[in-house]
């Protein structure tokens, strides 16, 4: 029995999903060694505590951003934070965005087949 036939769309989609899932897991395993110190070292976290928010940020984005804009020391810290952590945080964002996209594809697949 041949596992993959040209006309078997379900198998193709499943193989694609497995491949993407494996890729995401691999990237997560790589990224575990690159967690910024600001999230793991207490002293570093204290330095940026007024810039790192919990999920309440999404309910009050404008007020948080205004607070930073109106305070020169917070703006300077924000710039320092961006310079030091932008690349790695962008990489983490990409991984979590891929997880989100994967979940959408998986949900679409399960609802179709």
VENBEL-V591449 format. One record per pair of residues at least 24 apart in sequence whose ideal C-beta (glycine too) atoms are under 8 Angstrom apart, sorted by sequence separation. I is the first residue (numbers start at 1). GAP is how many residues later the second one is. D is the distance in whole Angstrom. If there is no record, write none. Layout:
BEGIN
i->I gap->GAP d->D
i->I gap->GAP d->D
END
This chain:
BEGIN
i->50 gap->24 d->6
i->51 gap->26 d->6
i->50 gap->27 d->7
i->51 gap->27 d->6
i->48 gap->29 d->6
i->47 gap->30 d->7
i->51 gap->30 d->6
i->48 gap->33 d->6
i->38 gap->43 d->7
i->38 gap->46 d->8
i->38 gap->47 d->6
i->36 gap->48 d->8
i->36 gap->49 d->5
i->36 gap->52 d->6
i->36 gap->53 d->7
i->34 gap->54 d->5
i->34 gap->57 d->7
i->31 gap->60 d->7
i->31 gap->61 d->6
i->31 gap->64 d->6
i->28 gap->67 d->6
i->27 gap->68 d->5
i->24 gap->71 d->7
i->27 gap->71 d->8
i->24 gap->74 d->6
i->23 gap->75 d->8
i->24 gap->75 d->6
i->20 gap->78 d->8
i->24 gap->78 d->6
i->21 gap->81 d->6
i->20 gap->82 d->5
i->17 gap->85 d->7
i->20 gap->85 d->7
i->17 gap->88 d->6
i->17 gap->89 d->6
i->17 gap->92 d->6
i->14 gap->95 d->8
i->13 gap->96 d->6
i->13 gap->100 d->8
i->10 gap->103 d->5
END
